[in-house]
Amino acid sequence: MTVEEISRVLSEAGFNITYHDSSPDPFIETPREELQKIGKRLNRDHELSFDLLSCLTGLDWQDYFEVVYNLFS
């Protein structure tokens, strides 16, 4: 399943996400308030079955912090 397809599944489930089609690594962005609910959905949905957090990265920008989660199914 592609990142675009995953974003479609999450959007249709009512989650507040933004899909970014940045080549070569598209990604999904979500507010921190949605993160736990989305994580549970990604893990528990049999179609998605995300079960591995391979990398957790913190980014210190000048005005804010950002966290990047690399997940695998």
N, C-alpha and C positions, 0 to 999 in steps of 0.2 A: 504494500500500500504506500502511495506517495505522500509527501508532506501535504500537498494540496488536498488529497482525498481525506487525510486525517483531519485537516482543518475544516473540511466540509462536514464530516461526522460531528465534530465538536460544535460547530455553528448550528447545525440542525438540532443538537441537543440543548441549545439555548445558552451556551457558554459565550462569554465576552472575549473573543479572540480576534487577532489580526494576523492574516497570512501575508508573509513577505516573500515574494518570488525573486530573491537575490541569488543570482547564479555565482558560484556553483552550489551554494548551500542555502536553499530556502529554509525559512524558519517560521515558527508561530510565536506571537507575542501575546501575553495576557497580563492583566493586573494581578498583583500579589494576592488580592482578596479571592481570586478564582483558582489559585494554584493548587490548593489541597483538593478541591472538588474535581478539578481536571485530572490531577494525578490519580485519584481513585478511579475515575472513569477509564483512563488509559490502561490501568492495571487490571480492572475487573471486567472490562468489555472483552468477550471472547474473540471478537473480530479484530481487536487491536492488540491485546495481550502484552502490553509493555511491562517488562519484568526486570530491566537492568538500567540503573543509573550509572553510566560509565564515566562521567566527568561532571563535576560541579565547579564552576568558575565564577569568581567575583571580579567585577570590573569597577575600578575607581575612576570615574570620569571627574572632571573639574567641579561640576555642580551637583552630581548625584552618583549613586551606586547602582549597579546593574548585576543581576545574577543570571548565569546561563546554565541550563540543565541539558545535558546530552543523554537522551534516553534511547533504548533499543528494545525491539520487540522480537 
